[in-house]
Amino acid sequence: MPQPIDRDEVRRLVDGGAQLVEVLPANEYEEDRLPGAINMSLRRLEEEARTALDRSRPIVVYCWDSA
Amino acid sequence: MDGKLDWLAAGLPSEGTNAERPRAGNVARKDVPTCRLDERLGDVRDRVREARWDACVVVNEERVVFGLLRSPELETNLDLGIEGAMRPGPSTFRPFVSIEEMAAFMIEHDLDSSPITTSDGRLVGLLRRQDAAKAALELHEKEHGSHGGRT
């Protein structure tokens, strides 16, 4: 079940093995991303997530801001 | 989460092509003197001079920035409390802002120094115009080559 979290919680989850997914355009991902994040197109998120992500570990999805 | 903007604004590590380029947070001086609102200007000025600085950032116990004391403020009535002497609410900038952008802004607006803070308002350091301009120039020369040809 998706739930909003803050950056401290992100750090805690990542330290515990969570996967980070940035859904911004590839050029923005190439410029700046959270350490270890992978890039997925928002349009193809569901399709790509099935093969690229480990469902047994938490997944943190982020974009530019919370708006 | 609050997004990449919030992460970068907090000065947390990042990866990518921009990660190796100098930014406001990298170039800002972390050793800038700080003081509290309830101190006396004379005491703060002495401390700032001993540290060979000409500026001091006014913060609270959580390092949230309240104001700035530059040379003119440090030379006013030394019996004043800091609250009465400081420039309150200075413009602050986030650590991820590119050093070229910072240098251009500081030159255009004639800012000698600018506090760099996290999105929570906590002090990262004080960015001096000369440091920003030097870092921006070095970056430009590194990426585009120096404009030689002079004899």
Backbone of each chain as ProteinMPNN parsed JSONL, in Angstrom:
{"seq_chain_A": "MPQPIDRDEVRRLVDGGAQLVEVLPANEYEEDRLPGAINMSLRRLEEEARTALDRSRPIVVYCWDSA", "coords_chain_A": {"N_chain_A": [[0.853, -1.204, 0.0], [0.766, 2.136, -0.994], [2.406, 4.884, 0.632], [3.004, 8.229, 1.813], [6.257, 9.437, 2.64], [8.956, 10.922, 4.583], [12.266, 12.435, 4.06], [14.013, 11.414, 5.965], [12.913, 9.001, 6.588], [13.176, 7.797, 4.131], [15.951, 7.457, 4.004], [16.297, 5.676, 6.084], [14.855, 3.471, 5.16], [16.247, 2.861, 2.803], [18.737, 2.207, 3.819], [17.996, -0.151, 4.913], [17.646, -1.729, 2.738], [15.776, -0.957, 0.806], [14.399, -0.193, -2.472], [15.081, 2.402, -4.772], [13.249, 4.471, -6.9], [13.255, 6.663, -9.528], [11.012, 8.713, -11.234], [11.208, 10.696, -13.055], [11.943, 12.413, -16.214], [14.473, 10.915, -18.355], [16.725, 12.559, -18.883], [16.792, 14.324, -16.734], [17.153, 12.556, -14.67], [19.707, 11.621, -15.332], [21.239, 13.833, -14.743], [20.925, 14.476, -11.957], [20.36, 12.415, -9.207], [19.01, 10.414, -6.546], [21.287, 8.541, -4.542], [21.933, 5.387, -5.923], [19.477, 5.122, -7.128], [17.118, 3.948, -9.592], [15.88, 4.555, -12.922], [12.633, 4.996, -14.118], [10.134, 5.176, -16.546], [7.208, 7.039, -16.054], [4.924, 6.439, -17.461], [5.339, 3.821, -18.184], [5.613, 2.516, -15.862], [4.238, 0.489, -14.39], [4.535, -1.722, -16.045], [7.349, -1.944, -16.325], [8.124, -2.195, -13.692], [7.456, -4.747, -12.948], [9.429, -6.432, -13.911], [11.851, -5.237, -13.232], [12.023, -4.719, -10.542], [12.349, -5.855, -7.153], [9.934, -7.518, -5.541], [9.897, -8.274, -2.949], [11.156, -6.471, -1.395], [10.99, -3.153, 0.094], [9.792, -0.391, -1.893], [10.686, 2.756, -2.98], [9.301, 5.432, -4.522], [9.913, 8.352, -6.341], [9.517, 11.801, -7.425], [10.019, 15.127, -8.645], [9.054, 16.98, -6.668], [6.685, 17.161, -3.919], [4.299, 17.931, -4.932]], "CA_chain_A": [[0.0, 0.0, 0.0], [1.627, 3.335, -1.045], [2.234, 5.888, 1.676], [4.024, 9.28, 1.736], [7.275, 9.396, 3.689], [9.898, 12.036, 4.482], [13.594, 12.005, 3.631], [14.646, 10.596, 7.002], [12.372, 7.649, 6.426], [13.799, 7.266, 2.914], [17.297, 7.009, 4.35], [16.18, 4.485, 6.923], [14.414, 2.356, 4.319], [17.322, 2.491, 1.874], [19.743, 1.494, 4.619], [17.466, -1.489, 5.156], [17.548, -2.494, 1.498], [14.701, -0.532, -0.099], [14.773, 0.18, -3.836], [14.687, 3.769, -5.102], [12.848, 4.615, -8.301], [12.955, 8.033, -9.959], [10.093, 8.642, -12.381], [11.381, 11.9, -13.88], [12.538, 12.113, -17.526], [15.826, 10.353, -18.288], [17.777, 13.591, -18.837], [16.853, 14.842, -15.364], [17.747, 11.476, -13.882], [21.143, 11.572, -15.604], [21.896, 14.985, -14.107], [20.88, 14.364, -10.491], [19.464, 11.384, -8.686], [19.382, 9.908, -5.232], [22.251, 7.447, -4.712], [21.413, 4.039, -6.125], [18.138, 5.101, -7.739], [16.987, 3.582, -11.001], [14.938, 5.432, -13.61], [11.539, 4.345, -14.833], [9.151, 6.08, -17.118], [5.943, 6.971, -15.329], [3.932, 5.778, -18.328], [5.581, 2.385, -18.27], [6.023, 2.089, -14.521], [3.671, -0.813, -14.002], [5.117, -2.763, -16.892], [8.769, -2.102, -16.016], [8.303, -2.586, -12.295], [7.292, -6.203, -12.808], [10.665, -7.144, -14.217], [13.068, -4.585, -12.725], [12.025, -4.529, -9.089], [12.191, -7.013, -6.277], [8.694, -7.265, -4.792], [10.046, -8.644, -1.538], [11.774, -5.35, -0.674], [10.235, -1.9, -0.069], [10.089, 0.405, -3.083], [10.445, 4.194, -2.785], [9.158, 6.098, -5.82], [9.92, 9.792, -6.145], [9.667, 12.697, -8.577], [10.765, 16.339, -8.28], [8.604, 17.44, -5.348], [5.518, 16.409, -3.449], [3.076, 18.486, -5.539]], "C_chain_A": [[0.891, 1.257, 0.0], [1.35, 4.261, 0.135], [3.347, 6.937, 1.56], [4.993, 9.177, 2.907], [8.213, 10.588, 3.522], [11.312, 11.503, 4.216], [14.316, 11.161, 4.695], [14.185, 9.145, 6.902], [12.954, 6.999, 5.167], [15.178, 6.695, 3.252], [17.245, 5.716, 5.162], [15.805, 3.268, 6.077], [15.531, 1.891, 3.379], [18.431, 1.749, 2.616], [19.31, 0.055, 4.883], [17.225, -2.286, 3.887], [16.437, -2.09, 0.56], [15.254, -0.126, -1.467], [14.23, 1.574, -4.14], [14.376, 3.86, -6.587], [12.519, 6.067, -8.591], [12.103, 7.96, -11.22], [10.138, 9.921, -13.23], [11.976, 11.508, -15.23], [14.011, 11.716, -17.405], [16.907, 11.425, -18.184], [17.904, 14.182, -17.431], [17.472, 13.809, -14.417], [19.256, 11.436, -14.087], [21.881, 12.699, -14.889], [22.009, 14.82, -12.588], [19.922, 13.263, -10.089], [19.912, 10.994, -7.287], [20.32, 8.715, -5.435], [21.57, 6.088, -4.841], [20.06, 3.968, -6.799], [18.201, 4.586, -9.169], [15.898, 4.468, -11.604], [13.869, 4.606, -14.325], [10.581, 5.391, -15.348], [7.82, 5.922, -16.381], [4.885, 6.228, -16.144], [4.085, 4.265, -18.343], [5.93, 1.774, -16.919], [5.515, 0.691, -14.173], [4.334, -1.95, -14.752], [6.578, -3.039, -16.497], [8.99, -2.623, -14.594], [8.242, -4.102, -12.12], [8.612, -6.937, -12.996], [11.887, -6.542, -13.518], [13.141, -4.508, -11.202], [11.78, -5.828, -8.338], [10.986, -6.753, -5.371], [8.82, -7.607, -3.316], [10.661, -7.502, -0.718], [10.945, -4.087, -0.877], [10.7, -1.131, -1.302], [9.729, 1.869, -2.788], [10.428, 4.853, -4.155], [9.12, 7.606, -5.573], [9.974, 10.539, -7.464], [10.366, 13.969, -8.076], [10.358, 16.886, -6.909], [7.305, 16.714, -4.993], [4.218, 16.885, -4.078], [2.475, 17.508, -6.536]], "O_chain_A": [[1.697, 1.424, 0.915], [0.21, 4.403, 0.577], [4.489, 6.6, 1.249], [4.593, 8.866, 4.029], [8.266, 11.196, 2.453], [11.532, 10.294, 4.153], [15.129, 10.299, 4.362], [14.954, 8.206, 7.102], [13.195, 5.792, 5.142], [15.523, 5.59, 2.835], [18.035, 4.795, 4.956], [16.357, 2.181, 6.249], [15.737, 0.693, 3.183], [18.993, 0.782, 2.102], [20.139, -0.838, 5.054], [16.67, -3.383, 3.933], [16.166, -2.807, -0.404], [16.423, 0.235, -1.597], [13.086, 1.894, -3.818], [15.143, 3.387, -7.425], [11.618, 6.641, -7.98], [12.43, 7.235, -12.159], [9.23, 10.19, -14.016], [12.464, 10.389, -15.382], [14.703, 12.128, -16.474], [17.898, 11.235, -17.479], [19.008, 14.504, -16.992], [18.21, 14.15, -13.493], [20.007, 11.24, -13.132], [23.027, 12.526, -14.476], [23.082, 15.009, -12.016], [18.797, 13.196, -10.584], [21.059, 11.223, -6.901], [20.163, 7.961, -6.396], [20.757, 5.69, -4.006], [19.539, 2.876, -7.024], [19.201, 4.762, -9.866], [15.094, 5.058, -10.881], [14.17, 3.65, -15.039], [10.265, 6.365, -14.665], [7.37, 4.806, -16.121], [4.064, 5.49, -15.599], [3.114, 3.524, -18.493], [6.467, 0.669, -16.838], [6.272, -0.168, -13.72], [4.651, -2.996, -14.185], [6.993, -4.189, -16.355], [9.918, -3.388, -14.334], [8.901, -4.663, -11.244], [8.882, -7.934, -12.328], [12.853, -7.253, -13.242], [14.208, -4.259, -10.641], [11.113, -6.747, -8.813], [11.026, -5.859, -4.526], [7.945, -7.266, -2.52], [10.683, -7.561, 0.512], [10.27, -3.95, -1.897], [11.862, -1.216, -1.699], [8.602, 2.172, -2.395], [11.43, 4.833, -4.87], [8.388, 8.081, -4.705], [10.41, 10.004, -8.483], [11.21, 13.898, -7.182], [11.215, 17.215, -6.088], [6.887, 15.781, -5.678], [3.155, 16.327, -3.807], [1.445, 17.8, -7.144]]}, "seq_chain_B": "MDGKLDWLAAGLPSEGTNAERPRAGNVARKDVPTCRLDERLGDVRDRVREARWDACVVVNEERVVFGLLRSPELETNLDLGIEGAMRPGPSTFRPFVSIEEMAAFMIEHDLDSSPITTSDGRLVGLLRRQDAAKAALELHEKEHGSHGGRT", "coords_chain_B": {"N_chain_B": [[7.755, 10.474, -0.657], [9.118, 13.806, -0.16], [10.319, 14.419, -2.512], [12.874, 14.843, -5.091], [13.805, 17.43, -5.042], [13.579, 18.246, -2.342], [15.394, 16.491, -1.176], [17.873, 17.215, -2.365], [17.951, 19.859, -1.525], [18.422, 19.577, 1.115], [21.035, 19.091, 1.173], [21.955, 16.528, 0.887], [23.706, 13.533, -0.233], [24.188, 12.943, -3.776], [23.884, 11.422, -7.044], [25.058, 11.419, -10.47], [25.502, 13.477, -13.459], [25.713, 16.094, -12.598], [26.671, 15.872, -10.067], [29.402, 15.994, -9.646], [30.035, 18.558, -10.165], [30.864, 21.782, -8.873], [28.873, 23.174, -6.292], [26.723, 25.459, -4.506], [26.701, 24.562, -1.841], [29.053, 23.057, -1.644], [31.083, 24.894, -1.971], [30.665, 26.85, -0.117], [31.808, 28.329, 2.922], [32.429, 26.462, 5.718], [33.406, 27.097, 8.127], [32.524, 29.481, 9.074], [32.018, 31.994, 11.552], [29.531, 31.785, 14.134], [26.759, 33.137, 15.994], [24.556, 33.822, 18.808], [21.232, 35.139, 19.325], [21.036, 36.393, 21.829], [23.503, 37.377, 22.543], [26.151, 39.829, 23.149], [27.099, 42.487, 21.027], [29.764, 43.449, 21.108], [31.244, 41.317, 22.246], [30.863, 39.339, 20.352], [32.007, 40.513, 18.099], [34.718, 40.581, 18.824], [35.277, 37.869, 18.912], [34.833, 37.153, 16.252], [36.801, 38.609, 14.957], [39.085, 37.437, 16.041], [38.927, 34.986, 14.835], [39.622, 35.707, 12.356], [37.697, 36.65, 10.55], [35.161, 38.514, 8.776], [32.523, 38.493, 9.041], [29.486, 37.165, 10.458], [27.188, 34.628, 11.242], [23.933, 34.686, 12.475], [22.365, 32.429, 14.512], [20.026, 29.967, 15.825], [19.765, 27.518, 18.502], [19.477, 25.267, 16.999], [20.822, 25.739, 14.733], [19.4, 27.204, 12.888], [19.048, 29.831, 10.637], [18.896, 33.223, 11.555], [19.803, 35.77, 11.07], [22.316, 38.067, 9.792], [25.587, 39.285, 10.317], [27.558, 41.644, 8.954], [30.571, 43.41, 8.011], [29.823, 46.26, 8.39], [27.759, 46.071, 10.325], [29.107, 44.872, 12.391], [30.663, 46.867, 13.338], [29.121, 48.686, 14.627], [27.389, 50.13, 17.499], [28.873, 48.689, 20.209], [27.714, 47.772, 22.489], [25.258, 46.97, 21.872], [22.653, 44.493, 21.627], [22.706, 41.407, 19.797], [20.373, 41.008, 18.351], [19.468, 43.566, 17.86], [21.403, 44.56, 16.217], [21.864, 43.008, 13.965], [21.381, 42.145, 10.447], [18.285, 41.235, 9.722], [16.737, 38.163, 8.596], [18.236, 37.349, 6.106], [18.674, 36.807, 2.548], [18.654, 33.476, 1.636], [20.211, 30.536, 0.238], [19.916, 27.356, -1.407], [21.848, 24.322, -0.927], [22.258, 22.901, -3.356], [22.304, 24.594, -5.522], [23.78, 25.649, -8.551], [27.216, 26.625, -8.904], [27.841, 28.478, -10.829], [25.433, 29.799, -11.233], [25.073, 30.903, -8.707], [27.307, 32.607, -8.522], [26.805, 34.425, -10.594], [24.408, 35.568, -9.706], [25.156, 36.739, -7.269], [27.02, 38.612, -8.061], [25.495, 40.212, -9.76], [23.615, 41.23, -7.956], [25.179, 42.436, -6.144], [26.099, 41.123, -3.781], [28.057, 40.422, -1.021], [28.327, 38.167, 0.512], [26.538, 35.124, 1.128], [24.275, 33.275, 3.089], [24.135, 29.742, 3.062], [21.668, 27.424, 3.237], [19.844, 24.555, 4.481], [16.693, 23.121, 3.413], [15.258, 23.306, 5.701], [16.127, 25.575, 6.829], [18.517, 25.478, 8.182], [21.89, 26.274, 8.864], [24.377, 25.732, 6.427], [26.74, 26.801, 5.475], [28.726, 29.768, 4.763], [28.631, 31.437, 1.793], [31.013, 33.1, -0.042], [31.33, 35.856, -2.236], [33.692, 36.117, -3.74], [34.747, 33.552, -3.603], [32.759, 32.097, -4.887], [32.844, 33.218, -7.46], [35.442, 32.569, -8.226], [35.379, 29.752, -8.2], [33.441, 29.313, -10.15], [34.695, 30.354, -12.393], [36.906, 28.65, -12.589], [35.59, 26.271, -13.11], [34.428, 26.856, -15.569], [36.718, 27.175, -17.147], [37.739, 24.634, -16.995], [35.794, 23.141, -18.316], [35.464, 24.399, -20.748], [37.91, 25.244, -21.568], [40.659, 27.515, -21.11], [40.64, 30.979, -22.045], [43.036, 31.612, -23.848], [45.778, 32.998, -25.681], [46.618, 35.482, -25.186], [49.485, 37.573, -25.116]], "CA_chain_B": [[8.666, 11.445, -0.058], [8.916, 15.16, -0.67], [10.888, 14.525, -3.827], [14.309, 15.078, -5.28], [14.088, 18.814, -4.638], [13.768, 18.256, -0.89], [16.63, 15.749, -0.889], [19.015, 18.046, -2.744], [17.936, 21.08, -0.712], [18.946, 19.24, 2.437], [22.476, 18.891, 1.045], [22.268, 15.103, 0.971], [24.491, 13.089, -1.396], [23.466, 12.605, -5.0], [24.689, 10.883, -8.143], [24.691, 11.996, -11.762], [26.506, 14.343, -14.088], [25.873, 17.333, -11.826], [27.181, 15.605, -8.718], [30.82, 16.343, -9.549], [30.205, 19.992, -10.416], [30.743, 22.52, -7.619], [27.595, 23.826, -6.002], [26.795, 26.416, -3.399], [27.003, 23.872, -0.595], [30.443, 22.604, -1.623], [32.016, 26.027, -1.956], [30.411, 27.661, 1.087], [32.767, 28.102, 4.011], [31.733, 25.85, 6.855], [34.006, 27.572, 9.38], [32.047, 30.839, 9.377], [31.592, 32.134, 12.949], [28.099, 31.94, 14.393], [26.442, 33.682, 17.317], [23.145, 33.718, 19.198], [20.511, 36.41, 19.442], [21.152, 37.03, 23.145], [24.878, 37.797, 22.83], [26.432, 41.253, 23.007], [27.847, 42.698, 19.79], [31.196, 43.581, 21.368], [31.83, 39.985, 22.457], [30.838, 38.623, 19.071], [32.997, 41.117, 17.202], [36.054, 40.112, 19.225], [35.411, 36.46, 18.496], [34.905, 37.121, 14.792], [38.131, 39.1, 14.574], [40.078, 36.413, 16.401], [38.824, 33.92, 13.83], [40.02, 36.335, 11.083], [36.535, 36.751, 9.681], [34.52, 39.826, 8.788], [31.07, 38.245, 9.028], [29.033, 36.189, 11.45], [25.799, 34.251, 10.997], [23.16, 34.571, 13.71], [21.581, 31.191, 14.443], [19.518, 29.49, 17.116], [20.46, 26.323, 18.969], [19.395, 24.224, 15.964], [21.545, 26.32, 13.595], [18.495, 27.869, 11.946], [19.569, 31.187, 10.423], [18.024, 34.354, 11.878], [20.313, 37.034, 10.545], [23.71, 38.117, 9.357], [26.37, 40.458, 10.708], [28.7, 41.876, 8.072], [31.48, 44.428, 8.575], [29.175, 47.463, 8.932], [27.014, 45.767, 11.555], [30.06, 44.515, 13.452], [31.342, 48.077, 13.789], [28.172, 49.619, 15.249], [27.446, 50.21, 18.966], [29.291, 47.376, 20.682], [26.866, 47.349, 23.612], [23.982, 46.481, 21.339], [22.424, 43.054, 21.534], [22.794, 40.961, 18.408], [19.072, 41.168, 17.697], [19.341, 44.944, 17.409], [22.477, 44.938, 15.295], [21.967, 42.151, 12.77], [20.462, 42.254, 9.317], [17.417, 40.061, 9.902], [16.183, 37.47, 7.436], [18.971, 37.498, 4.847], [18.334, 35.844, 1.491], [19.458, 32.258, 1.739], [20.184, 29.71, -0.964], [20.03, 25.943, -1.084], [23.183, 23.797, -1.247], [22.403, 22.301, -4.682], [22.342, 25.601, -6.595], [25.071, 25.593, -9.245], [28.099, 27.719, -8.512], [27.758, 29.525, -11.865], [24.222, 30.557, -10.95], [25.316, 31.689, -7.498], [28.263, 33.686, -8.81], [26.125, 35.435, -11.415], [23.41, 36.261, -8.873], [25.827, 37.562, -6.25], [27.638, 39.761, -8.744], [24.409, 41.074, -10.25], [22.942, 41.874, -6.827], [26.216, 43.013, -5.284], [26.104, 40.455, -2.471], [29.4, 39.992, -0.622], [28.247, 36.806, 1.037], [25.166, 34.624, 1.26], [24.165, 32.028, 3.838], [23.6, 28.564, 2.38], [20.922, 26.691, 4.254], [18.993, 23.45, 4.047], [15.292, 23.528, 3.265], [14.753, 23.576, 7.05], [16.696, 26.838, 7.286], [19.739, 25.26, 8.974], [23.093, 26.782, 8.203], [25.386, 24.832, 5.864], [27.968, 27.591, 5.443], [28.573, 31.094, 4.168], [29.265, 31.509, 0.469], [31.56, 34.426, -0.325], [31.262, 36.142, -3.674], [34.972, 35.848, -4.398], [34.882, 32.095, -3.718], [31.818, 31.637, -5.919], [33.342, 33.659, -8.768], [36.657, 31.79, -8.531], [34.976, 28.374, -8.515], [32.718, 29.342, -11.43], [35.694, 30.571, -13.441], [37.689, 27.41, -12.716], [34.726, 25.28, -13.76], [34.299, 27.249, -16.971], [37.983, 26.881, -17.829], [37.871, 23.183, -17.062], [34.847, 22.575, -19.27], [35.536, 25.055, -22.059], [39.272, 25.666, -21.827], [40.891, 28.932, -20.814], [40.722, 31.818, -23.234], [44.42, 32.055, -23.96], [46.033, 33.844, -26.844], [47.248, 36.745, -24.818], [50.936, 37.476, -25.095]], "C_chain_B": [[8.438, 12.806, -0.695], [9.63, 15.42, -1.99], [12.371, 14.856, -3.85], [14.7, 16.477, -4.836], [14.403, 18.875, -3.146], [15.079, 17.577, -0.51], [17.855, 16.62, -1.182], [19.107, 19.301, -1.877], [18.46, 20.831, 0.697], [20.453, 18.998, 2.39], [22.893, 17.436, 1.141], [22.975, 14.648, -0.307], [23.609, 12.767, -2.595], [24.448, 12.001, -5.988], [24.253, 11.57, -9.415], [25.74, 12.967, -12.265], [26.718, 15.644, -13.324], [26.579, 17.12, -10.485], [28.631, 16.04, -8.547], [31.064, 17.832, -9.787], [30.04, 20.754, -9.101], [29.395, 23.211, -7.483], [27.77, 24.715, -4.778], [27.237, 25.737, -2.102], [28.442, 23.39, -0.491], [31.404, 23.754, -1.378], [31.841, 26.894, -0.698], [31.404, 27.311, 2.184], [32.02, 27.629, 5.264], [32.253, 26.401, 8.192], [33.561, 28.986, 9.738], [31.626, 30.919, 10.852], [30.071, 32.282, 13.046], [27.916, 32.556, 15.78], [24.95, 33.548, 17.559], [22.542, 35.102, 19.355], [20.791, 37.14, 20.752], [22.577, 37.442, 23.506], [25.028, 39.298, 22.629], [27.358, 41.444, 21.804], [29.359, 42.767, 20.025], [31.885, 42.237, 21.531], [31.921, 39.222, 21.139], [31.894, 39.191, 18.139], [34.406, 40.635, 17.544], [36.293, 38.677, 18.747], [35.582, 36.341, 16.984], [36.288, 37.57, 14.332], [39.217, 38.074, 14.882], [40.089, 35.281, 15.379], [39.207, 34.427, 12.438], [38.89, 36.314, 10.056], [35.996, 38.179, 9.732], [33.0, 39.686, 8.724], [30.739, 37.17, 10.05], [27.554, 35.893, 11.174], [25.089, 34.054, 12.336], [22.228, 33.361, 13.585], [20.972, 30.889, 15.81], [20.223, 28.182, 17.473], [20.391, 25.175, 17.961], [20.055, 24.671, 14.67], [20.615, 26.862, 12.506], [18.908, 29.341, 11.866], [18.507, 32.246, 10.722], [18.503, 35.641, 11.238], [21.783, 36.946, 10.223], [24.346, 39.398, 9.867], [27.537, 40.559, 9.74], [29.528, 42.997, 8.696], [30.75, 45.644, 9.138], [28.432, 47.207, 10.24], [27.97, 45.459, 12.716], [30.757, 45.745, 14.03], [30.379, 49.077, 14.44], [28.34, 49.583, 16.766], [27.708, 48.835, 19.589], [28.481, 46.884, 21.88], [25.512, 46.821, 23.147], [23.883, 44.964, 21.479], [22.457, 42.673, 20.063], [21.485, 41.216, 17.668], [18.905, 42.583, 17.146], [20.349, 45.342, 16.366], [22.425, 44.196, 13.967], [21.055, 42.612, 11.635], [19.555, 41.029, 9.405], [17.001, 39.45, 8.563], [16.944, 37.659, 6.145], [18.488, 36.481, 3.816], [19.245, 34.64, 1.635], [19.273, 31.422, 0.481], [20.42, 28.265, -0.57], [21.377, 25.393, -1.569], [23.342, 23.303, -2.688], [22.479, 23.318, -5.814], [23.734, 25.611, -7.226], [25.911, 26.818, -8.904], [28.095, 28.83, -9.576], [26.549, 30.423, -11.595], [24.422, 31.456, -9.729], [26.227, 32.87, -7.788], [27.574, 34.806, -9.594], [25.142, 36.243, -10.566], [24.086, 37.212, -7.888], [26.491, 38.792, -6.872], [26.546, 40.744, -9.168], [23.755, 41.855, -9.111], [23.916, 42.434, -5.785], [26.184, 42.441, -3.867], [27.528, 39.996, -2.151], [29.398, 38.547, -0.159], [26.783, 36.42, 1.208], [25.155, 33.35, 2.086], [23.556, 30.919, 2.965], [22.928, 27.716, 3.448], [20.178, 25.505, 3.633], [17.564, 23.977, 3.909], [14.648, 23.797, 4.62], [15.306, 24.883, 7.605], [17.972, 26.692, 8.097], [20.975, 25.643, 8.168], [24.0, 25.649, 7.716], [26.735, 25.548, 5.875], [27.683, 28.951, 4.842], [29.34, 31.116, 2.85], [29.726, 32.931, 0.214], [31.589, 34.617, -1.828], [32.569, 35.778, -4.366], [35.2, 34.348, -4.566], [33.984, 31.554, -4.83], [32.343, 31.997, -7.304], [34.562, 32.839, -9.178], [36.288, 30.364, -8.949], [34.261, 28.314, -9.861], [33.695, 29.508, -12.59], [36.506, 29.301, -13.677], [36.875, 26.329, -13.424], [34.599, 25.582, -15.25], [35.565, 26.891, -17.743], [38.184, 25.379, -17.982], [36.989, 22.604, -18.174], [34.98, 23.166, -20.664], [36.946, 25.465, -22.446], [39.43, 27.14, -21.52], [41.019, 29.708, -22.1], [42.117, 32.417, -23.309], [44.595, 32.999, -25.136], [46.64, 35.173, -26.488], [48.751, 36.564, -24.766], [51.492, 38.312, -23.955]], "O_chain_B": [[7.666, 12.942, -1.644], [9.553, 16.524, -2.529], [13.015, 15.103, -2.83], [15.795, 16.687, -4.315], [15.388, 19.492, -2.741], [15.789, 18.044, 0.38], [18.755, 16.744, -0.351], [20.2, 19.752, -1.536], [18.887, 21.758, 1.385], [21.08, 18.733, 3.416], [24.049, 17.136, 1.441], [22.86, 15.299, -1.345], [22.451, 12.375, -2.454], [25.663, 12.055, -5.804], [23.212, 12.227, -9.451], [26.733, 13.244, -11.591], [27.795, 16.234, -13.398], [27.027, 18.076, -9.852], [29.05, 16.41, -7.45], [32.187, 18.309, -9.624], [29.173, 20.414, -8.297], [28.858, 23.76, -8.445], [28.81, 24.719, -4.119], [28.052, 26.281, -1.357], [28.998, 23.316, 0.605], [32.404, 23.612, -0.673], [32.769, 27.584, -0.278], [31.789, 26.154, 2.352], [31.123, 28.297, 5.78], [31.638, 26.207, 9.24], [34.155, 29.621, 10.609], [30.953, 30.017, 11.35], [29.424, 32.832, 12.155], [28.81, 32.497, 16.623], [24.182, 33.212, 16.658], [23.25, 36.098, 19.498], [20.784, 38.37, 20.787], [22.84, 37.816, 24.649], [24.174, 39.955, 22.033], [28.283, 40.66, 21.592], [30.14, 42.218, 19.248], [32.984, 42.033, 21.015], [32.915, 38.554, 20.852], [32.599, 38.441, 17.465], [35.192, 40.319, 16.651], [37.366, 38.334, 18.251], [36.374, 35.533, 16.499], [36.871, 36.977, 13.424], [40.143, 37.87, 14.096], [41.133, 34.694, 15.096], [39.131, 33.685, 11.459], [39.088, 36.01, 8.88], [36.338, 38.952, 10.628], [32.288, 40.635, 8.396], [31.592, 36.377, 10.449], [26.77, 36.804, 10.907], [25.582, 33.347, 13.215], [21.409, 33.286, 12.669], [21.356, 31.481, 16.818], [21.18, 27.791, 16.805], [21.16, 24.218, 18.056], [19.867, 24.047, 13.626], [21.005, 26.963, 11.343], [19.092, 30.006, 12.885], [17.384, 32.184, 10.222], [17.697, 36.508, 10.901], [22.411, 35.896, 10.362], [23.728, 40.463, 9.852], [28.4, 39.683, 9.699], [29.213, 43.473, 9.787], [31.028, 46.036, 10.271], [28.471, 48.031, 11.154], [27.67, 45.751, 13.874], [31.371, 45.669, 15.094], [30.78, 50.193, 14.77], [29.335, 49.056, 17.263], [26.872, 47.935, 19.506], [28.557, 45.71, 22.243], [24.729, 46.294, 23.937], [24.887, 44.252, 21.452], [22.259, 43.517, 19.189], [21.491, 41.594, 16.497], [18.283, 42.782, 16.103], [20.176, 46.358, 15.692], [22.896, 44.709, 12.952], [20.099, 43.359, 11.839], [20.009, 39.906, 9.186], [16.927, 40.135, 7.543], [16.353, 38.096, 5.158], [17.958, 35.427, 4.169], [20.464, 34.779, 1.744], [18.296, 31.586, -0.249], [21.036, 27.976, 0.456], [21.974, 25.929, -2.503], [24.461, 23.286, -3.2], [22.7, 22.935, -6.963], [24.743, 25.585, -6.521], [25.384, 27.902, -8.649], [28.322, 29.996, -9.251], [26.631, 31.646, -11.713], [24.0, 32.613, -9.716], [25.96, 33.992, -7.359], [27.743, 35.986, -9.288], [25.061, 37.464, -10.698], [23.643, 38.344, -7.698], [26.516, 39.869, -6.276], [26.665, 41.951, -8.958], [23.383, 43.015, -9.287], [23.518, 42.846, -4.695], [26.236, 43.181, -2.884], [28.132, 39.26, -2.932], [30.344, 37.799, -0.406], [25.913, 37.269, 1.403], [25.936, 32.436, 1.822], [22.593, 31.142, 2.232], [23.55, 27.34, 4.441], [19.923, 25.467, 2.429], [17.273, 25.125, 4.244], [13.604, 24.446, 4.689], [14.988, 25.259, 8.733], [18.467, 27.676, 8.647], [21.082, 25.374, 6.971], [24.347, 24.739, 8.469], [27.752, 24.96, 6.243], [26.552, 29.255, 4.461], [30.541, 30.848, 2.806], [28.924, 33.865, 0.249], [31.836, 33.683, -2.591], [32.559, 35.198, -5.452], [35.782, 33.919, -5.562], [34.379, 30.682, -5.605], [32.294, 31.175, -8.219], [34.698, 32.46, -10.341], [36.818, 29.838, -9.927], [34.454, 27.37, -10.626], [33.541, 28.88, -13.638], [36.764, 28.922, -14.82], [37.406, 25.569, -14.234], [34.657, 24.68, -16.085], [35.496, 26.369, -18.855], [38.733, 24.914, -18.982], [37.398, 21.685, -18.883], [34.647, 22.512, -21.653], [37.158, 25.984, -23.542], [38.487, 27.922, -21.643], [41.449, 29.174, -23.122], [42.355, 33.553, -22.899], [43.667, 33.707, -25.529], [47.117, 35.908, -27.353], [49.233, 35.491, -24.402], [52.706, 38.365, -23.762]]}, "name": "protein", "num_of_chains": 2, "seq": "MPQPIDRDEVRRLVDGGAQLVEVLPANEYEEDRLPGAINMSLRRLEEEARTALDRSRPIVVYCWDSAMDGKLDWLAAGLPSEGTNAERPRAGNVARKDVPTCRLDERLGDVRDRVREARWDACVVVNEERVVFGLLRSPELETNLDLGIEGAMRPGPSTFRPFVSIEEMAAFMIEHDLDSSPITTSDGRLVGLLRRQDAAKAALELHEKEHGSHGGRT"}
